[in-house]
Amino acid sequence: MNKPSIEQALDRILPQVEKPARYTGGEFNSVVKDWEATPFRAALAFPDIYELGMSNLGLAILYDILNRQSNVLAERVYTPWPDMEAQLRAASVPLYSLETKHPLSDFDLIGFSLPYEQLYTNVLTMLDLGGVPLLASERDGRHPIVIAGGHATYNPDPMAAFVDAFVIGEGEEVIVEIVEAISNLKSQISNTKYQIPNDKGRLAILRRLAQISGVYVPRFYDVAYNDDGTVKNVTPNVEGAPVRVTKRIVPILPPPVTRFIVPFVDVTHNRAVVEIQRGCTRGCRFCHAGFVTRPVRERSVEEILEAVDAMVRETGFEQVALLSLSSSDYSHIGDLVRAISYKYADKHLSISLPSLRIESFSVDLAEMLKDGRQTGFTFAPEAATEAMRRRINKFIPDQQLLDTAREVFSRGWRTIKLYFMIGHPDETLDDVQAIADLAKAVLKEGRKAHGKAAQVNVGCSTFVPKPHTSFQWLPLDGEESVREKQRLLKNQLRGPGLKLSWTEPEQTLLEAFLSRGDRRLGPVILRAWQLGAKLDGWGEHFNIGAWRQAFAEQGLAPEFYARRPRPMDEVFPWDHIDIGVRKNFLGRDYVMSQAGETRVDCREHCFACGILPTFTKTRMNTPAEAWECPPVVPPHLRGVKQSDVIPLAAA
């Protein structure tokens, strides 16, 4: 079906679905280029609904970068809600891009953003609706190249059957290299419509992509297994494919996006966003994002202020978020907040500062930014006893939390949200009871300031041992153990002023086996999707029965991946992916956790995690102040005093 036919069909379909503005396009700041005049066409796909995809900063960054290229157009596509999916299938209308209403199959490249594992079946839904073969092995020269990136793809092999190439790491530079490689090779190939297995044109493109730093092409790697089902090794099967694929990083953060698309409908985060720093130095042992985004790089205060000015001018948004994994750790956070609060004091602009540390300084920062619409204050202690906090390397004394809560309530905030996790290694019911006790103690502080108007909301997720973290050797807590801990919290955290939210154990199990799985999960994912699994992140659509049946039919068990402790010498399905942090460093950190030993912030002391040896040349050619890692001195200058170095004269 072509574009005019799709547009005609939408006139009939859209009045029949909930929130038709999800599917119309035409938003302010969306970019529509001439399809016929633009030689390369990329579809940027977020495999969840519009409201979530529009809030994804990574997709917005790539959209901006690609559309700045004169020879490239980038258009958006999201997973339709079931009512729209049913209408598309009934009318035989393919999934299309919002900007020009072209089917997915018309594009040269489809790029999926995969920030979390619950999106995997949605990828299959989108490919199927878009007229693209689900299996990479069944695509030929007529079909788009399908790539994927995002935090979930640091263990790419569970989705290897469906994705032609994975981008490991940060995409700002590599996405342009990928587009150039595909475009150049296509222009050299007179006929790209050979059929598999003799599709020489497509194979040539994939071989070229495999030579790009940070790109993993699964078909060029073989996986061998031991008799017990564990991975024996992952080895390249073609010349030129690296033994290990090292993640891509940008040495200096590129200019931030300022022309955000303004949606027609309310979305999850209806605001502009500027990333003030990338990475984290705290070393929380459970935190996947903290390990895979190293090293820490910061933007200057001046660049952030200029970006906020541009965002307000170009979007009209009334809220801007200053984003990072730990905003309080931004080196110039005080100067930045003072500058913003002064500059926008009478502009009715709401500035949010997520991810604040539990300390009074955080309250001072929020106080400067508040705009009269005080809603709540969020902290993430993660654990409530000294032993658990030492295990996870996030040591915060109770008194520090209570003192900070008192400050929050005394300055007018009436609600505090606390994020905890259950299922930590060696956790007992006493550790869980401490969560309830601490929440009640915080509420008591609130009652002193606001009486019955004080509110404490507790969010309690279940810990999932993630790849590339110090806890990757640990099993997921048992289902009955999790349920017992949740029953305790439900019983303790009820009544006026207290509210508890939690994650169902089956949903945690899904996250665990998908994040810790190997290539054999491809047929499981496909079969679960065929049995009705989709929108797995939405409780009303989550279907654990489909997953259990799919595992059984493949002769596998989800518990093998999720709830099996792993020996220190086991080869992981993700060991051929190099995040720069060495496995032996993570192993030492895991042993330290068992002894209750902690590490200080690595800004204070470098623990030789592996980032500097991995990116030595990059660090050497990057200004010292650009990273929080120590500078690397060129060999010929080592031992030479800085005062003895004669700078080059300006031309």
Phi, psi and omega in degrees: 000133182267178184302311180301322179293321178296314181298321179293319179293325181295330176301329179272326187281313191301324177295348184266356188241159176288137177050065180300338180295346173299335194241010186264329189071194178081013181290159177298132181079359171291151187250120178242113179257165178289113183301312184291330185269353183254117189289330183241133185234123181240136173255123177261117190247129171249116188277057170202182189289164185308315185299326178278317181296325180291344179265002183274116184292322181302316180294321179296323179295312181294323177301316181293314182297312184292321182286350172279348176277128186294333185260012184229140166241142177235129181233161188253152173209141182232165177289128177285150173293155186308327180294320178288322177302316180297320180293318179298316181293320181295325182265003182055040178260126181286157173296137191228164176280149182289327187288311185236003177062036174267143177298153178304325184293347180277349186274157175282328186218136170241122181247115180266137172262123183236080179286337179210160194285337182294356181268357191299314182292334178293331175300317180295319178301316183291318177298316181297313179294331183274000178078026180249129179307138183294319185271132178301327182291344182260001179270145177234196186295346179279345190258156177296154167283129182254119178240164178212148176211178183119170187299327180294337186275006170290345161240088190279337195295332174303333180254014185298330183292339189250348187243131179288319183208141178252140170265116180263114178106212189270138194260355190301320181267319187291332181296325178290321178296321179296313180299317180296319181295314180295316182297315181295317181291322179297324180289339180271346185257119184286327181223112182255019187252031172291156180264150174298137012265008184259031179280080186294326180295312181294320179297322178297321178297314181294323176297320178294319179297323181295341180272353179277131180302129178091002180252128180247119179252104189302326185295344180266017179225140176251143178246127175250147184239149172281168180298334180274005177093352177282163181285131176273311177193161172235119187230145176295146178245006175224153177291137177101340177280128183291150178297318175234140180262114182273136182299154174269142170228157170262123184301320178233133182300129180289167180306138183288155174294137176236335180266069178291145175290134181261112187286159176279335182243159179293131181245175187304313177234091185273077188198168170269156185224136170234127179279111184278333173204158178237136180098173181209144183251007188284329175076030174298127193288341180269349197270105178299313182299322181296326180277317188281344181261006174296148003275166177282129175230141185240154169266156176283156176302319182298317180296321180294315180297319178296322180294317179298317176304311182295319180299314180297318182292323189263351182235330186077006177300145178258003177223135176232132179256134175265104195260138168189170177288333179210087187301324182296339182274354175299128191302327185247032187298321179297312179298319181296312183294319178297319180295317181292316182296325178288316186291325186248021184303323183246022184258001181057037178256126179268124179249123179253145184230083182286169174063051177270148176286161180274088179198160184295330179301324178298322178293321176300317180298311181296325179299319180294332186263348188294146187237022181090351180254047183298122180247309182189171181229134187242133173228156182232079176291334176071325178216162188237004175235156182300319182297314181292322180294324176290323179299318184269359181063042174223074188272114179226111179300145178306318184297325178296318178295315181293321177297318180293318177300319179299319177299316181300308182295323183290341181260014170112341178290139182250348183233133172236133174252133180243128177258126176233166170233145168248164181091014176298158179300132178062024179288142177246171177295332176296322177295324179286319177302325180297330176299312180297317181298319181292319178299319179294323178294321176295317178299322179301320176297321179294323180296327179298327183266324190232004181062222183288352179282347180290145183220136173236118177256128182248120173257124186232100177270174178252130183298129175245118178293114187262153174303151175065024174239169179294342182257016184292346178274350187274155174272158169292141178301147181295151185299315182293323177298316179298316182296322179296318179293322178292323177298320179299313182293320179298324180287323185275325186258070176218162183108175183302134175087357181234137177218133182242135169235151184211172179252132179295140183303326180293324178290325175294321178299317177302311179301320184292311184287332177286322182284336184250010187276178178238192187293338180292349178283348178305306177298330177293314179299315180299313182292320178299319177297317178298330180274001174113002179289124176194161182047050186295340178279355180254119186306322183288345180248350183295132187229085182294333179298320178297320180292316181295322178294319180297318177299314183298318181294333179268001180071027180240169180227133179299329181295331178301321181274325190265320193242025179253119174296143187246132179295156185298334183263009180292141173277122181273155178297345182250011183292341177276002175256122186255111179270000182094335175269123189284147181297324180290332173294315179298321178297317178296322180293323176297316178297320176300321181297323180296331179269002181074022180269144181245164172243145175282169175307131185286358168290332180277330182205124179281126182260012177056057182288338180123346183299314183294315175298325181291321185242040183303309183295321179298314181295321182298328183259014180245137180307142185305321185283351184285333180242158172272348172289152178300150177291154176254123183271130176305146184308321185286351179251358181292132182089355180266132178294143181302324182293341181271353180276124181269117181292153176293139178286147178292145181291000000 
